[in-house]
Amino acid sequence: MLTAWIEASESELTQALEQISGPVSLTPGVLPLVVLERSSPEKAEWARDLLVRAGGTVSVEEVWVTREEAGDLRPRPACPSCGSGHTQPYPHAGPASRVNMKCTDCGHLFRSQSARS
């Protein structure tokens, strides 16, 4: 979140904002400006450093989100042993093998129909 900037560095800050999130017009009434709604910690650090070097004052808010809140888009088959939806890929069988799935609740290893190619 961009909270302030030095007026002498407005052109540099505009270029930095365009590099991060696209074209933005800087006007005094636009503050505070949310530059990145969601991002990885690495991208947030990169954006913060870029904006600070360009003359901006930045605040970063870290929020931890669980898988249930974030809505994981990968298909997760239910465990055939216990019926739990808490499963994950278990690719430790070798580079040419099919991907197994592992239940994080009961530890059961199984092959998923969607994991076959």
N, CA, C and O atoms as a Tinker XYZ file with bonds, in Angstrom:
   468  protein
     1  N      0.846000   -1.147000    0.000000    73     2
     2  CA     0.000000    0.000000    0.000000    64     1     3
     3  C      0.906000    1.228000    0.000000    63     2     4     5
     4  O      1.765000    1.371000    0.870000    81     3
     5  N      0.715000    2.104000   -0.964000    73     3     6
     6  CA     1.457000    3.363000   -1.052000    64     5     7
     7  C      0.740000    4.383000   -0.188000    63     6     8     9
     8  O     -0.436000    4.667000   -0.415000    81     7
     9  N      1.435000    4.944000    0.809000    73     7    10
    10  CA     0.795000    5.876000    1.741000    64     9    11
    11  C      1.204000    7.320000    1.504000    63    10    12    13
    12  O      0.458000    8.230000    1.867000    81    11
    13  N      2.374000    7.557000    0.903000    73    11    14
    14  CA     2.831000    8.925000    0.623000    64    13    15
    15  C      3.961000    8.866000   -0.406000    63    14    16    17
    16  O      4.497000    7.796000   -0.694000    81    15
    17  N      4.313000   10.025000   -0.951000    73    15    18
    18  CA     5.450000   10.099000   -1.860000    64    17    19
    19  C      6.024000   11.503000   -1.850000    63    18    20    21
    20  O      5.365000   12.465000   -1.457000    81    19
    21  N      7.278000   11.595000   -2.293000    73    19    22
    22  CA     7.956000   12.879000   -2.439000    64    21    23
    23  C      7.558000   13.428000   -3.801000    63    22    24    25
    24  O      7.687000   12.736000   -4.811000    81    23
    25  N      7.073000   14.671000   -3.836000    73    23    26
    26  CA     6.569000   15.237000   -5.095000    64    25    27
    27  C      7.640000   15.333000   -6.170000    63    26    28    29
    28  O      7.325000   15.239000   -7.356000    81    27
    29  N      8.884000   15.517000   -5.789000    73    27    30
    30  CA     9.964000   15.626000   -6.773000    64    29    31
    31  C     10.203000   14.307000   -7.509000    63    30    32    33
    32  O     10.762000   14.308000   -8.606000    81    31
    33  N      9.796000   13.207000   -6.933000    73    31    34
    34  CA    10.035000   11.896000   -7.550000    64    33    35
    35  C      8.765000   11.289000   -8.136000    63    34    36    37
    36  O      8.667000   10.069000   -8.275000    81    35
    37  N      7.797000   12.128000   -8.478000    73    35    38
    38  CA     6.516000   11.619000   -8.977000    64    37    39
    39  C      6.665000   10.834000  -10.276000    63    38    40    41
    40  O      5.988000    9.822000  -10.453000    81    39
    41  N      7.529000   11.272000  -11.188000    73    39    42
    42  CA     7.686000   10.554000  -12.461000    64    41    43
    43  C      8.333000    9.187000  -12.235000    63    42    44    45
    44  O      7.930000    8.206000  -12.860000    81    43
    45  N      9.333000    9.109000  -11.349000    73    43    46
    46  CA     9.961000    7.823000  -11.047000    64    45    47
    47  C      8.966000    6.880000  -10.381000    63    46    48    49
    48  O      8.945000    5.684000  -10.671000    81    47
    49  N      8.147000    7.420000   -9.492000    73    47    50
    50  CA     7.159000    6.607000   -8.799000    64    49    51
    51  C      6.086000    6.107000   -9.764000    63    50    52    53
    52  O      5.629000    4.970000   -9.645000    81    51
    53  N      5.683000    6.939000  -10.710000    73    51    54
    54  CA     4.715000    6.522000  -11.716000    64    53    55
    55  C      5.268000    5.373000  -12.554000    63    54    56    57
    56  O      4.550000    4.420000  -12.858000    81    55
    57  N      6.549000    5.464000  -12.928000    73    55    58
    58  CA     7.180000    4.376000  -13.690000    64    57    59
    59  C      7.227000    3.088000  -12.872000    63    58    60    61
    60  O      6.987000    2.004000  -13.403000    81    59
    61  N      7.538000    3.204000  -11.573000    73    59    62
    62  CA     7.590000    2.020000  -10.710000    64    61    63
    63  C      6.209000    1.392000  -10.587000    63    62    64    65
    64  O      6.084000    0.168000  -10.635000    81    63
    65  N      5.168000    2.208000  -10.429000    73    63    66
    66  CA     3.803000    1.686000  -10.328000    64    65    67
    67  C      3.374000    1.000000  -11.616000    63    66    68    69
    68  O      2.701000   -0.030000  -11.579000    81    67
    69  N      3.762000    1.568000  -12.757000    73    67    70
    70  CA     3.434000    0.936000  -14.042000    64    69    71
    71  C      4.131000   -0.405000  -14.174000    63    70    72    73
    72  O      3.571000   -1.344000  -14.739000    81    71
    73  N      5.353000   -0.504000  -13.656000    73    71    74
    74  CA     6.091000   -1.760000  -13.714000    64    73    75
    75  C      5.450000   -2.814000  -12.816000    63    74    76    77
    76  O      5.496000   -4.004000  -13.127000    81    75
    77  N      4.858000   -2.390000  -11.716000    73    75    78
    78  CA     4.270000   -3.333000  -10.759000    64    77    79
    79  C      2.853000   -3.726000  -11.150000    63    78    80    81
    80  O      2.540000   -4.912000  -11.253000    81    79
    81  N      1.987000   -2.724000  -11.369000    73    79    82
    82  CA     0.568000   -3.056000  -11.529000    64    81    83
    83  C     -0.121000   -2.414000  -12.718000    63    82    84    85
    84  O     -1.331000   -2.579000  -12.874000    81    83
    85  N      0.590000   -1.697000  -13.555000    73    83    86
    86  CA    -0.040000   -1.078000  -14.714000    64    85    87
    87  C     -0.187000    0.415000  -14.538000    63    86    88    89
    88  O      0.238000    0.963000  -13.521000    81    87
    89  N     -0.786000    1.089000  -15.518000    73    87    90
    90  CA    -0.893000    2.548000  -15.486000    64    89    91
    91  C     -1.744000    3.059000  -14.319000    63    90    92    93
    92  O     -2.857000    2.589000  -14.083000    81    91
    93  N     -1.184000    4.038000  -13.597000    73    91    94
    94  CA    -1.867000    4.641000  -12.462000    64    93    95
    95  C     -1.580000    6.137000  -12.493000    63    94    96    97
    96  O     -0.450000    6.552000  -12.754000    81    95
    97  N     -2.599000    6.942000  -12.227000    73    95    98
    98  CA    -2.359000    8.383000  -12.120000    64    97    99
    99  C     -2.257000    8.749000  -10.645000    63    98   100   101
   100  O     -3.111000    8.380000   -9.839000    81    99
   101  N     -1.205000    9.476000  -10.306000    73    99   102
   102  CA    -0.980000    9.878000   -8.919000    64   101   103
   103  C     -1.606000   11.239000   -8.670000    63   102   104   105
   104  O     -1.177000   12.249000   -9.229000    81   103
   105  N     -2.612000   11.251000   -7.832000    73   103   106
   106  CA    -3.226000   12.502000   -7.395000    64   105   107
   107  C     -3.278000   12.462000   -5.873000    63   106   108   109
   108  O     -3.354000   11.380000   -5.293000    81   107
   109  N     -3.237000   13.627000   -5.208000    73   107   110
   110  CA    -3.225000   13.627000   -3.743000    64   109   111
   111  C     -4.429000   12.929000   -3.114000    63   110   112   113
   112  O     -4.298000   12.407000   -2.007000    81   111
   113  N     -5.572000   12.894000   -3.749000    73   111   114
   114  CA    -6.756000   12.269000   -3.174000    64   113   115
   115  C     -6.796000   10.761000   -3.301000    63   114   116   117
   116  O     -7.720000   10.127000   -2.791000    81   115
   117  N     -5.811000   10.164000   -3.973000    73   115   118
   118  CA    -5.824000    8.731000   -4.229000    64   117   119
   119  C     -5.207000    7.928000   -3.068000    63   118   120   121
   120  O     -5.326000    6.703000   -3.031000    81   119
   121  N     -4.563000    8.603000   -2.147000    73   119   122
   122  CA    -3.884000    7.906000   -1.039000    64   121   123
   123  C     -4.842000    7.459000    0.037000    63   122   124   125
   124  O     -5.824000    8.158000    0.284000    81   123
   125  N     -4.623000    6.364000    0.675000    73   123   126
   126  CA    -3.636000    5.324000    0.399000    64   125   127
   127  C     -4.028000    4.505000   -0.829000    63   126   128   129
   128  O     -5.205000    4.224000   -1.058000    81   127
   129  N     -3.032000    4.133000   -1.602000    73   127   130
   130  CA    -3.237000    3.408000   -2.857000    64   129   131
   131  C     -2.798000    1.961000   -2.686000    63   130   132   133
   132  O     -1.633000    1.694000   -2.390000    81   131
   133  N     -3.728000    1.022000   -2.874000    73   131   134
   134  CA    -3.401000   -0.402000   -2.809000    64   133   135
   135  C     -2.735000   -0.781000   -4.130000    63   134   136   137
   136  O     -3.365000   -0.755000   -5.186000    81   135
   137  N     -1.465000   -1.130000   -4.055000    73   135   138
   138  CA    -0.691000   -1.454000   -5.254000    64   137   139
   139  C     -0.864000   -2.920000   -5.620000    63   138   140   141
   140  O     -1.123000   -3.242000   -6.779000    81   139
   141  N     -0.724000   -3.808000   -4.649000    73   139   142
   142  CA    -0.925000   -5.245000   -4.856000    64   141   143
   143  C     -1.933000   -5.743000   -3.838000    63   142   144   145
   144  O     -1.697000   -5.671000   -2.632000    81   143
   145  N     -3.048000   -6.243000   -4.322000    73   143   146
   146  CA    -4.081000   -6.773000   -3.425000    64   145   147
   147  C     -3.593000   -8.055000   -2.750000    63   146   148   149
   148  O     -3.675000   -8.197000   -1.530000    81   147
   149  N     -3.084000   -8.987000   -3.563000    73   147   150
   150  CA    -2.553000  -10.261000   -3.066000    64   149   151
   151  C     -1.297000  -10.576000   -3.853000    63   150   152   153
   152  O     -1.227000  -10.345000   -5.060000    81   151
   153  N     -0.312000  -11.104000   -3.158000    73   151   154
   154  CA     0.916000  -11.503000   -3.847000    64   153   155
   155  C      1.716000  -12.425000   -2.949000    63   154   156   157
   156  O      1.395000  -12.626000   -1.778000    81   155
   157  N      2.757000  -12.973000   -3.525000    73   155   158
   158  CA     3.687000  -13.786000   -2.739000    64   157   159
   159  C      4.565000  -12.850000   -1.917000    63   158   160   161
   160  O      4.696000  -11.673000   -2.252000    81   159
   161  N      5.161000  -13.354000   -0.856000    73   159   162
   162  CA     6.057000  -12.502000   -0.061000    64   161   163
   163  C      7.222000  -11.945000   -0.872000    63   162   164   165
   164  O      7.654000  -10.814000   -0.646000    81   163
   165  N      7.731000  -12.734000   -1.814000    73   163   166
   166  CA     8.848000  -12.278000   -2.638000    64   165   167
   167  C      8.436000  -11.110000   -3.529000    63   166   168   169
   168  O      9.168000  -10.127000   -3.647000    81   167
   169  N      7.273000  -11.217000   -4.151000    73   167   170
   170  CA     6.804000  -10.143000   -5.024000    64   169   171
   171  C      6.466000   -8.898000   -4.209000    63   170   172   173
   172  O      6.702000   -7.782000   -4.673000    81   171
   173  N      5.925000   -9.061000   -3.018000    73   171   174
   174  CA     5.619000   -7.911000   -2.163000    64   173   175
   175  C      6.895000   -7.185000   -1.752000    63   174   176   177
   176  O      6.926000   -5.954000   -1.735000    81   175
   177  N      7.950000   -7.934000   -1.418000    73   175   178
   178  CA     9.239000   -7.322000   -1.070000    64   177   179
   179  C      9.821000   -6.573000   -2.266000    63   178   180   181
   180  O     10.325000   -5.460000   -2.123000    81   179
   181  N      9.747000   -7.190000   -3.445000    73   179   182
   182  CA    10.256000   -6.556000   -4.660000    64   181   183
   183  C      9.523000   -5.245000   -4.932000    63   182   184   185
   184  O     10.152000   -4.231000   -5.232000    81   183
   185  N      8.194000   -5.266000   -4.827000    73   183   186
   186  CA     7.396000   -4.065000   -5.079000    64   185   187
   187  C      7.687000   -2.993000   -4.032000    63   186   188   189
   188  O      7.788000   -1.813000   -4.367000    81   187
   189  N      7.821000   -3.391000   -2.771000    73   187   190
   190  CA     8.114000   -2.427000   -1.712000    64   189   191
   191  C      9.460000   -1.758000   -1.959000    63   190   192   193
   192  O      9.569000   -0.535000   -1.872000    81   191
   193  N     10.490000   -2.552000   -2.266000    73   191   194
   194  CA    11.812000   -1.996000   -2.522000    64   193   195
   195  C     11.803000   -1.051000   -3.716000    63   194   196   197
   196  O     12.439000    0.003000   -3.683000    81   195
   197  N     11.086000   -1.425000   -4.766000    73   195   198
   198  CA    11.003000   -0.591000   -5.963000    64   197   199
   199  C     10.328000    0.743000   -5.670000    63   198   200   201
   200  O     10.789000    1.790000   -6.126000    81   199
   201  N      9.246000    0.707000   -4.916000    73   199   202
   202  CA     8.530000    1.939000   -4.585000    64   201   203
   203  C      9.316000    2.832000   -3.628000    63   202   204   205
   204  O      9.285000    4.055000   -3.766000    81   203
   205  N     10.009000    2.251000   -2.674000    73   203   206
   206  CA    10.814000    3.044000   -1.734000    64   205   207
   207  C     11.977000    3.707000   -2.470000    63   206   208   209
   208  O     12.287000    4.870000   -2.213000    81   207
   209  N     12.625000    2.973000   -3.387000    73   207   210
   210  CA    13.718000    3.570000   -4.176000    64   209   211
   211  C     13.214000    4.702000   -5.053000    63   210   212   213
   212  O     13.963000    5.631000   -5.355000    81   211
   213  N     11.945000    4.638000   -5.469000    73   211   214
   214  CA    11.372000    5.676000   -6.326000    64   213   215
   215  C     10.856000    6.869000   -5.527000    63   214   216   217
   216  O     10.377000    7.836000   -6.119000    81   215
   217  N     10.942000    6.828000   -4.196000    73   215   218
   218  CA    10.534000    7.976000   -3.389000    64   217   219
   219  C      9.189000    7.828000   -2.713000    63   218   220   221
   220  O      8.618000    8.824000   -2.270000    81   219
   221  N      8.670000    6.634000   -2.619000    73   219   222
   222  CA     7.372000    6.423000   -1.990000    64   221   223
   223  C      7.503000    5.933000   -0.558000    63   222   224   225
   224  O      8.533000    5.383000   -0.168000    81   223
   225  N      6.450000    6.138000    0.217000    73   223   226
   226  CA     6.345000    5.574000    1.555000    64   225   227
   227  C      5.341000    4.439000    1.468000    63   226   228   229
   228  O      4.212000    4.629000    1.015000    81   227
   229  N      5.758000    3.255000    1.904000    73   227   230
   230  CA     4.976000    2.045000    1.669000    64   229   231
   231  C      4.724000    1.316000    2.984000    63   230   232   233
   232  O      5.585000    1.283000    3.863000    81   231
   233  N      3.538000    0.736000    3.106000    73   231   234
   234  CA     3.255000   -0.161000    4.222000    64   233   235
   235  C      2.806000   -1.496000    3.641000    63   234   236   237
   236  O      2.033000   -1.549000    2.684000    81   235
   237  N      3.310000   -2.577000    4.243000    73   235   238
   238  CA     2.983000   -3.930000    3.793000    64   237   239
   239  C      2.263000   -4.633000    4.924000    63   238   240   241
   240  O      2.728000   -4.632000    6.064000    81   239
   241  N      1.128000   -5.232000    4.608000    73   239   242
   242  CA     0.360000   -5.982000    5.601000    64   241   243
   243  C      0.436000   -7.454000    5.248000    63   242   244   245
   244  O      0.016000   -7.866000    4.167000    81   243
   245  N      0.981000   -8.254000    6.173000    73   243   246
   246  CA     1.065000   -9.698000    5.956000    64   245   247
   247  C     -0.178000  -10.363000    6.510000    63   246   248   249
   248  O     -0.555000  -10.154000    7.663000    81   247
   249  N     -0.813000  -11.170000    5.666000    73   247   250
   250  CA    -1.996000  -11.912000    6.076000    64   249   251
   251  C     -1.792000  -13.356000    5.672000    63   250   252   253
   252  O     -1.492000  -13.646000    4.514000    81   251
   253  N     -1.954000  -14.269000    6.627000    73   251   254
   254  CA    -1.835000  -15.695000    6.345000    64   253   255
   255  C     -3.217000  -16.255000    6.053000    63   254   256   257
   256  O     -4.175000  -16.009000    6.786000    81   255
   257  N     -3.301000  -17.010000    4.971000    73   255   258
   258  CA    -4.571000  -17.572000    4.540000    64   257   259
   259  C     -4.426000  -19.086000    4.470000    63   258   260   261
   260  O     -3.460000  -19.595000    3.902000    81   259
   261  N     -5.378000  -19.803000    5.044000    73   259   262
   262  CA    -5.348000  -21.258000    4.988000    64   261   263
   263  C     -5.867000  -21.743000    3.633000    63   262   264   265
   264  O     -6.436000  -20.965000    2.868000    81   263
   265  N     -5.674000  -23.007000    3.346000    73   263   266
   266  CA    -6.125000  -23.556000    2.070000    64   265   267
   267  C     -7.639000  -23.446000    1.926000    63   266   268   269
   268  O     -8.144000  -23.175000    0.836000    81   267
   269  N     -8.364000  -23.656000    3.025000    73   267   270
   270  CA    -9.821000  -23.573000    2.968000    64   269   271
   271  C    -10.289000  -22.159000    2.635000    63   270   272   273
   272  O    -11.260000  -21.985000    1.900000    81   271
   273  N     -9.604000  -21.146000    3.171000    73   271   274
   274  CA    -9.976000  -19.755000    2.898000    64   273   275
   275  C     -9.576000  -19.330000    1.493000    63   274   276   277
   276  O    -10.305000  -18.583000    0.841000    81   275
   277  N     -8.421000  -19.801000    1.020000    73   275   278
   278  CA    -7.917000  -19.392000   -0.287000    64   277   279
   279  C     -8.632000  -20.093000   -1.420000    63   278   280   281
   280  O     -8.687000  -19.564000   -2.530000    81   279
   281  N     -9.176000  -21.261000   -1.173000    73   279   282
   282  CA    -9.862000  -21.997000   -2.235000    64   281   283
   283  C     -8.884000  -22.599000   -3.216000    63   282   284   285
   284  O     -8.704000  -22.071000   -4.314000    81   283
   285  N     -8.254000  -23.686000   -2.845000    73   283   286
   286  CA    -7.287000  -24.359000   -3.697000    64   285   287
   287  C     -7.986000  -24.840000   -4.962000    63   286   288   289
   288  O     -9.010000  -25.519000   -4.885000    81   287
   289  N     -7.443000  -24.496000   -6.121000    73   287   290
   290  CA    -8.082000  -24.832000   -7.394000    64   289   291
   291  C     -7.705000  -26.212000   -7.914000    63   290   292   293
   292  O     -8.331000  -26.710000   -8.850000    81   291
   293  N     -6.690000  -26.838000   -7.322000    73   291   294
   294  CA    -6.300000  -28.167000   -7.780000    64   293   295
   295  C     -7.327000  -29.194000   -7.324000    63   294   296   297
   296  O     -7.856000  -29.092000   -6.217000    81   295
   297  N     -7.612000  -30.175000   -8.159000    73   295   298
   298  CA    -8.564000  -31.202000   -7.739000    64   297   299
   299  C     -7.963000  -32.081000   -6.649000    63   298   300   301
   300  O     -6.829000  -32.543000   -6.768000    81   299
   301  N     -8.715000  -32.303000   -5.608000    73   299   302
   302  CA    -8.273000  -33.136000   -4.488000    64   301   303
   303  C     -9.269000  -34.276000   -4.318000    63   302   304   305
   304  O    -10.359000  -34.074000   -3.782000    81   303
   305  N     -8.903000  -35.472000   -4.770000    73   303   306
   306  CA    -9.829000  -36.602000   -4.616000    64   305   307
   307  C     -9.932000  -37.009000   -3.154000    63   306   308   309
   308  O     -9.001000  -36.817000   -2.371000    81   307
   309  N    -11.062000  -37.565000   -2.810000    73   307   310
   310  CA   -11.266000  -38.063000   -1.444000    64   309   311
   311  C    -10.472000  -39.345000   -1.246000    63   310   312   313
   312  O    -10.278000  -40.120000   -2.183000    81   311
   313  N    -10.025000  -39.555000   -0.040000    73   311   314
   314  CA    -9.275000  -40.762000    0.303000    64   313   315
   315  C    -10.208000  -41.970000    0.232000    63   314   316   317
   316  O    -11.290000  -41.933000    0.819000    81   315
   317  N     -9.821000  -43.043000   -0.472000    73   315   318
   318  CA   -10.680000  -44.223000   -0.547000    64   317   319
   319  C    -10.733000  -45.001000    0.767000    63   318   320   321
   320  O    -11.629000  -45.822000    0.960000    81   319
   321  N     -9.799000  -44.756000    1.657000    73   319   322
   322  CA    -9.764000  -45.478000    2.923000    64   321   323
   323  C    -10.651000  -44.825000    3.982000    63   322   324   325
   324  O    -11.472000  -45.499000    4.604000    81   323
   325  N    -10.489000  -43.511000    4.189000    73   323   326
   326  CA   -11.241000  -42.852000    5.263000    64   325   327
   327  C    -12.253000  -41.829000    4.748000    63   326   328   329
   328  O    -13.087000  -41.356000    5.520000    81   327
   329  N    -12.197000  -41.474000    3.448000    73   327   330
   330  CA   -13.155000  -40.536000    2.875000    64   329   331
   331  C    -12.798000  -39.073000    3.078000    63   330   332   333
   332  O    -13.582000  -38.197000    2.713000    81   331
   333  N    -11.644000  -38.788000    3.648000    73   331   334
   334  CA   -11.239000  -37.411000    3.905000    64   333   335
   335  C    -10.873000  -36.695000    2.606000    63   334   336   337
   336  O    -10.388000  -37.320000    1.663000    81   335
   337  N    -11.102000  -35.408000    2.561000    73   335   338
   338  CA   -10.715000  -34.588000    1.415000    64   337   339
   339  C     -9.335000  -33.999000    1.574000    63   338   340   341
   340  O     -8.873000  -33.272000    0.695000    81   339
   341  N     -8.662000  -34.295000    2.676000    73   339   342
   342  CA    -7.322000  -33.769000    2.921000    64   341   343
   343  C     -6.284000  -34.691000    2.294000    63   342   344   345
   344  O     -5.654000  -35.493000    2.983000    81   343
   345  N     -6.114000  -34.569000    0.978000    73   343   346
   346  CA    -5.159000  -35.389000    0.250000    64   345   347
   347  C     -4.183000  -34.481000   -0.474000    63   346   348   349
   348  O     -4.476000  -33.313000   -0.730000    81   347
   349  N     -3.018000  -35.029000   -0.803000    73   347   350
   350  CA    -2.012000  -34.255000   -1.515000    64   349   351
   351  C     -1.232000  -35.156000   -2.450000    63   350   352   353
   352  O     -1.152000  -36.362000   -2.218000    81   351
   353  N     -0.648000  -34.591000   -3.517000    73   351   354
   354  CA     0.183000  -35.393000   -4.412000    64   353   355
   355  C      1.400000  -35.922000   -3.668000    63   354   356   357
   356  O      1.978000  -35.229000   -2.831000    81   355
   357  N      1.780000  -37.140000   -3.975000    73   355   358
   358  CA     2.919000  -37.794000   -3.351000    64   357   359
   359  C      3.804000  -38.335000   -4.471000    63   358   360   361
   360  O      3.724000  -39.524000   -4.778000    81   359
   361  N      4.649000  -37.501000   -5.098000    73   359   362
   362  CA     5.396000  -37.895000   -6.298000    64   361   363
   363  C      6.768000  -38.494000   -6.019000    63   362   364   365
   364  O      7.680000  -38.297000   -6.823000    81   363
   365  N      6.956000  -39.215000   -4.919000    73   363   366
   366  CA     8.277000  -39.699000   -4.561000    64   365   367
   367  C      8.600000  -41.086000   -5.108000    63   366   368   369
   368  O      9.521000  -41.730000   -4.606000    81   367
   369  N      7.896000  -41.556000   -6.092000    73   367   370
   370  CA     8.117000  -42.897000   -6.613000    64   369   371
   371  C      9.139000  -42.922000   -7.740000    63   370   372   373
   372  O      9.577000  -44.006000   -8.128000    81   371
   373  N      9.531000  -41.797000   -8.272000    73   371   374
   374  CA    10.514000  -41.756000   -9.342000    64   373   375
   375  C     10.049000  -40.876000  -10.479000    63   374   376   377
   376  O      8.866000  -40.542000  -10.552000    81   375
   377  N     10.946000  -40.492000  -11.368000    73   375   378
   378  CA    10.595000  -39.537000  -12.414000    64   377   379
   379  C      9.654000  -40.073000  -13.478000    63   378   380   381
   380  O      8.920000  -39.287000  -14.076000    81   379
   381  N      9.640000  -41.371000  -13.743000    73   379   382
   382  CA     8.803000  -41.908000  -14.818000    64   381   383
   383  C      7.510000  -42.532000  -14.311000    63   382   384   385
   384  O      6.709000  -43.032000  -15.102000    81   383
   385  N      7.303000  -42.506000  -13.016000    73   383   386
   386  CA     6.118000  -43.170000  -12.474000    64   385   387
   387  C      4.926000  -42.229000  -12.445000    63   386   388   389
   388  O      5.060000  -41.017000  -12.608000    81   387
   389  N      3.765000  -42.813000  -12.234000    73   387   390
   390  CA     2.553000  -41.999000  -12.082000    64   389   391
   391  C      2.513000  -41.399000  -10.688000    63   390   392   393
   392  O      3.102000  -41.943000   -9.753000    81   391
   393  N      1.831000  -40.297000  -10.551000    73   391   394
   394  CA     1.739000  -39.611000   -9.267000    64   393   395
   395  C      0.758000  -40.325000   -8.357000    63   394   396   397
   396  O     -0.384000  -40.593000   -8.733000    81   395
   397  N      1.215000  -40.621000   -7.173000    73   395   398
   398  CA     0.340000  -41.168000   -6.147000    64   397   399
   399  C     -0.264000  -40.017000   -5.373000    63   398   400   401
   400  O      0.200000  -38.880000   -5.454000    81   399
   401  N     -1.305000  -40.327000   -4.622000    73   399   402
   402  CA    -1.893000  -39.359000   -3.706000    64   401   403
   403  C     -1.730000  -39.916000   -2.304000    63   402   404   405
   404  O     -1.673000  -41.132000   -2.116000    81   403
   405  N     -1.654000  -39.032000   -1.321000    73   403   406
   406  CA    -1.525000  -39.445000    0.060000    64   405   407
   407  C     -2.540000  -38.691000    0.899000    63   406   408   409
   408  O     -2.697000  -37.479000    0.753000    81   407
   409  N     -3.224000  -39.404000    1.773000    73   407   410
   410  CA    -4.176000  -38.784000    2.692000    64   409   411
   411  C     -3.387000  -38.229000    3.873000    63   410   412   413
   412  O     -2.600000  -38.951000    4.485000    81   411
   413  N     -3.588000  -36.960000    4.198000    73   411   414
   414  CA    -2.875000  -36.364000    5.326000    64   413   415
   415  C     -3.528000  -36.709000    6.656000    63   414   416   417
   416  O     -2.939000  -36.463000    7.708000    81   415
   417  N     -4.732000  -37.273000    6.634000    73   415   418
   418  CA    -5.393000  -37.675000    7.880000    64   417   419
   419  C     -4.985000  -39.088000    8.312000    63   418   420   421
   420  O     -4.577000  -39.298000    9.455000    81   419
   421  N     -5.097000  -40.068000    7.381000    73   419   422
   422  CA    -4.808000  -41.452000    7.771000    64   421   423
   423  C     -3.495000  -41.979000    7.193000    63   422   424   425
   424  O     -3.042000  -43.046000    7.607000    81   423
   425  N     -2.865000  -41.264000    6.245000    73   423   426
   426  CA    -1.589000  -41.685000    5.680000    64   425   427
   427  C     -1.690000  -42.696000    4.562000    63   426   428   429
   428  O     -0.663000  -43.203000    4.110000    81   427
   429  N     -2.890000  -43.011000    4.094000    73   427   430
   430  CA    -3.111000  -44.010000    3.045000    64   429   431
   431  C     -2.584000  -43.482000    1.703000    63   430   432   433
   432  O     -2.883000  -42.350000    1.323000    81   431
   433  N     -1.796000  -44.304000    0.983000    73   431   434
   434  CA    -1.328000  -43.974000   -0.365000    64   433   435
   435  C     -2.263000  -44.611000   -1.381000    63   434   436   437
   436  O     -2.651000  -45.769000   -1.232000    81   435
   437  N     -2.626000  -43.861000   -2.411000    73   435   438
   438  CA    -3.508000  -44.399000   -3.445000    64   437   439
   439  C     -3.250000  -43.682000   -4.751000    63   438   440   441
   440  O     -2.650000  -42.607000   -4.775000    81   439
   441  N     -3.708000  -44.285000   -5.840000    73   439   442
   442  CA    -3.602000  -43.664000   -7.166000    64   441   443
   443  C     -4.934000  -43.001000   -7.487000    63   442   444   445
   444  O     -5.998000  -43.607000   -7.353000    81   443
   445  N     -4.856000  -41.781000   -7.900000    73   443   446
   446  CA    -6.051000  -41.034000   -8.257000    64   445   447
   447  C     -6.376000  -41.260000   -9.732000    63   446   448   449
   448  O     -5.463000  -41.350000  -10.553000    81   447
   449  N     -7.631000  -41.351000  -10.076000    73   447   450
   450  CA    -8.040000  -41.483000  -11.475000    64   449   451
   451  C     -7.649000  -40.252000  -12.262000    63   450   452   453
   452  O     -7.282000  -40.367000  -13.431000    81   451
   453  N     -7.717000  -39.044000  -11.640000    73   451   454
   454  CA    -7.378000  -37.815000  -12.352000    64   453   455
   455  C     -5.877000  -37.627000  -12.496000    63   454   456   457
   456  O     -5.443000  -36.807000  -13.306000    81   455
   457  N     -5.059000  -38.371000  -11.726000    73   455   458
   458  CA    -3.611000  -38.235000  -11.799000    64   457   459
   459  C     -3.018000  -39.061000  -12.929000    63   458   460   461
   460  O     -1.852000  -38.875000  -13.279000    81   459
   461  N     -3.791000  -39.966000  -13.503000    73   459   462
   462  CA    -3.282000  -40.799000  -14.603000    64   461   463
   463  C     -3.286000  -40.008000  -15.895000    63   462   464   465
   464  O     -4.168000  -39.184000  -16.138000    81   463
   465  N     -2.277000  -40.274000  -16.723000    73   463   466
   466  CA    -2.227000  -39.578000  -18.002000    64   465   467
   467  C     -2.220000  -40.510000  -19.163000    63   466   468
   468  O     -2.179000  -40.066000  -20.311000    81   467
